[in-house]
Amino acid sequence: MTMNPVTAAPAPQAGPQAQAGALGAGARLTRNVLIGLAVVAALFAGTFMLAWWDGARLSASYIVDADRAYAAGDFLTALTGEEEFDPATNQYVTRGGYLSALRVWDHPRAWPLPADVARAEQRIDEILQERLTIKDAEAYVQANVGRPNPYLGMVYLRLGELYEQEGDARSAAEIYEEVPQLFPNEPELVERARANLARVEGD
């Protein structure tokens, strides 16, 4: 007696409804991923814009303070700002300067810069090069020695340059020699002091 060979049953084919369901699930997954990415991007953009707006308001308030001091002829305060005691609140209030405004935007990712920042930079150059006096610089250095102050090195170096302009090369050289020791974490300041010292010693 012969027996018919056993053949494997063919795999069931997915029907049109099953195929449509698979395609629909894939489309939903893609859509959900895109929605998630859009939400993340919107949150990032919103956070960035909020931080930028807060920075713009803060720097603008500092520039207003600086402009007021500049108009009054108090150029050092206009440059660096100050902590002023308010008897009404019995607290110290920060009055910003042009340098304070620039520090708000000193991060490389801080962009775009508000338009008034460029004017603050111009005022800084003007005060340092034309308005700052030896008396002002000496008073500022004496008041801030031993205190954390982000602008002390800049004013101290400028004091040396003012001494040099007045013909006091010895006092200028002493300051130039001290800058690398006092402000080792400010490489641009150190490089400028060393260049100034080389010039003074070469004369």
PLY file of the C-alpha trace (Angstrom):
ply
format ascii 1.0
element vertex 203
property float x
property float y
property float z
element edge 202
property int vertex1
property int vertex2
end_header
0.00 0.00 0.00
1.35 3.40 -0.87
0.97 6.45 1.35
0.66 10.02 0.22
3.59 12.10 1.42
2.78 14.60 4.16
3.25 18.18 2.96
3.65 21.18 5.24
0.66 23.43 5.45
1.26 26.81 3.83
1.74 29.74 6.25
-1.37 31.79 6.63
-1.22 35.03 4.68
-1.98 38.26 6.48
-5.21 39.68 5.31
-5.75 43.21 4.12
-7.07 44.27 7.53
-3.97 42.96 9.37
-1.65 44.69 6.91
-3.55 47.93 7.29
-3.35 47.61 11.07
0.44 47.15 10.96
0.83 50.17 8.71
-1.40 52.22 10.99
0.64 51.27 14.06
3.87 52.29 12.32
2.38 55.63 11.30
1.19 56.27 14.85
4.64 55.50 16.23
6.28 57.86 13.75
3.77 60.57 14.54
4.30 60.17 18.30
8.07 60.38 17.88
7.74 63.54 15.80
5.36 65.07 18.33
7.81 64.24 21.13
10.69 65.85 19.26
8.59 68.94 18.57
7.67 69.24 22.26
11.33 68.93 23.31
12.37 71.55 20.73
9.59 73.90 21.89
10.63 73.50 25.54
14.27 74.17 24.66
13.39 77.23 22.59
11.08 78.53 25.33
13.75 78.08 28.01
16.35 79.79 25.83
14.07 82.74 25.08
13.15 83.14 28.75
16.82 83.10 29.79
17.68 85.58 27.03
14.86 87.90 28.06
15.92 87.80 31.72
19.53 88.54 30.69
18.45 91.41 28.44
16.39 93.00 31.22
19.22 92.63 33.74
21.89 94.10 31.46
19.55 96.93 30.46
19.01 97.83 34.12
22.78 97.83 34.70
23.29 100.13 31.72
20.65 102.53 33.05
22.53 102.65 36.36
25.82 103.14 34.52
24.43 105.92 32.33
23.19 107.74 35.43
26.64 107.55 37.07
28.34 108.56 33.82
26.12 111.63 33.47
27.00 112.61 37.05
30.73 112.40 36.25
31.23 109.33 38.47
33.08 107.38 35.81
34.48 104.65 38.04
31.03 103.73 39.32
29.74 103.87 35.74
32.47 101.41 34.81
32.20 98.86 37.62
28.98 99.56 39.48
28.74 99.56 43.27
26.94 98.16 46.29
24.90 100.98 47.82
23.23 100.84 51.23
19.52 101.66 51.15
18.35 102.95 54.57
14.73 102.46 53.57
15.11 98.70 53.21
18.17 98.33 55.48
19.86 96.37 52.70
22.61 96.78 50.16
21.40 97.39 46.62
23.48 96.56 43.54
23.99 99.46 41.15
25.28 98.04 37.90
28.04 99.34 35.68
28.95 98.87 32.04
31.24 95.97 32.96
28.40 94.36 34.90
26.23 94.50 31.79
28.92 92.82 29.71
29.37 90.03 32.26
25.73 89.03 31.74
26.69 88.05 28.18
30.19 86.65 28.67
29.12 83.06 27.92
30.04 82.01 24.34
26.49 80.75 23.77
24.91 84.02 24.84
23.50 85.16 21.53
22.23 87.40 20.06
23.61 90.34 22.03
21.21 93.22 22.72
21.97 96.41 20.83
22.89 98.41 23.94
25.76 96.04 24.78
27.85 97.52 21.95
27.37 101.00 23.42
28.43 99.68 26.84
31.64 98.36 25.27
32.35 101.77 23.76
31.80 103.48 27.10
34.14 101.00 28.84
36.95 101.80 26.40
36.31 105.51 26.76
36.37 105.43 30.58
39.48 103.29 30.80
41.43 105.22 28.20
40.22 108.79 28.76
38.22 109.24 31.96
39.85 107.12 34.67
42.27 109.10 36.86
45.09 107.90 39.07
43.17 109.10 42.12
40.07 107.11 41.14
42.04 103.98 40.34
44.06 104.17 43.58
40.89 104.60 45.63
39.24 101.67 43.90
42.23 99.37 44.41
42.57 100.29 48.08
38.86 99.73 48.70
38.85 96.31 47.05
42.16 94.72 48.03
41.50 91.32 49.59
37.88 91.25 48.42
36.52 89.18 45.55
36.09 91.60 42.69
36.00 90.63 39.00
37.19 94.08 37.88
40.06 94.69 40.30
42.72 93.27 37.97
41.60 95.45 35.07
41.63 98.63 37.14
44.94 97.69 38.80
46.65 97.19 35.46
45.19 100.44 34.17
46.60 102.19 37.25
50.05 101.01 36.22
49.51 102.38 32.74
48.40 105.72 34.19
51.55 105.85 36.31
53.57 105.16 33.19
51.82 107.95 31.29
52.65 110.36 34.13
56.33 109.40 33.92
56.40 107.26 37.10
58.01 104.24 35.45
59.06 102.70 38.76
55.51 102.53 40.17
54.22 101.29 36.83
56.83 98.51 36.69
55.95 97.39 40.23
52.33 96.96 39.24
53.18 95.16 36.02
55.36 92.74 37.99
52.60 92.05 40.51
49.76 91.42 38.05
50.82 87.84 37.11
51.09 86.95 40.80
47.85 88.58 41.89
45.69 87.61 38.90
47.08 84.33 37.49
43.64 83.26 36.23
43.33 86.24 33.88
45.68 85.34 31.00
44.89 88.37 28.83
45.64 90.68 31.74
48.88 88.85 32.52
50.04 89.00 28.90
49.33 92.71 28.70
51.17 93.36 31.98
54.23 91.45 30.78
54.27 93.35 27.49
54.00 96.64 29.38
56.81 95.61 31.74
59.07 94.72 28.81
58.39 98.12 27.28
59.13 99.97 30.52
62.33 98.03 31.17
63.41 98.57 27.58
63.12 102.35 27.78
0 1
1 2
2 3
3 4
4 5
5 6
6 7
7 8
8 9
9 10
10 11
11 12
12 13
13 14
14 15
15 16
16 17
17 18
18 19
19 20
20 21
21 22
22 23
23 24
24 25
25 26
26 27
27 28
28 29
29 30
30 31
31 32
32 33
33 34
34 35
35 36
36 37
37 38
38 39
39 40
40 41
41 42
42 43
43 44
44 45
45 46
46 47
47 48
48 49
49 50
50 51
51 52
52 53
53 54
54 55
55 56
56 57
57 58
58 59
59 60
60 61
61 62
62 63
63 64
64 65
65 66
66 67
67 68
68 69
69 70
70 71
71 72
72 73
73 74
74 75
75 76
76 77
77 78
78 79
79 80
80 81
81 82
82 83
83 84
84 85
85 86
86 87
87 88
88 89
89 90
90 91
91 92
92 93
93 94
94 95
95 96
96 97
97 98
98 99
99 100
100 101
101 102
102 103
103 104
104 105
105 106
106 107
107 108
108 109
109 110
110 111
111 112
112 113
113 114
114 115
115 116
116 117
117 118
118 119
119 120
120 121
121 122
122 123
123 124
124 125
125 126
126 127
127 128
128 129
129 130
130 131
131 132
132 133
133 134
134 135
135 136
136 137
137 138
138 139
139 140
140 141
141 142
142 143
143 144
144 145
145 146
146 147
147 148
148 149
149 150
150 151
151 152
152 153
153 154
154 155
155 156
156 157
157 158
158 159
159 160
160 161
161 162
162 163
163 164
164 165
165 166
166 167
167 168
168 169
169 170
170 171
171 172
172 173
173 174
174 175
175 176
176 177
177 178
178 179
179 180
180 181
181 182
182 183
183 184
184 185
185 186
186 187
187 188
188 189
189 190
190 191
191 192
192 193
193 194
194 195
195 196
196 197
197 198
198 199
199 200
200 201
201 202
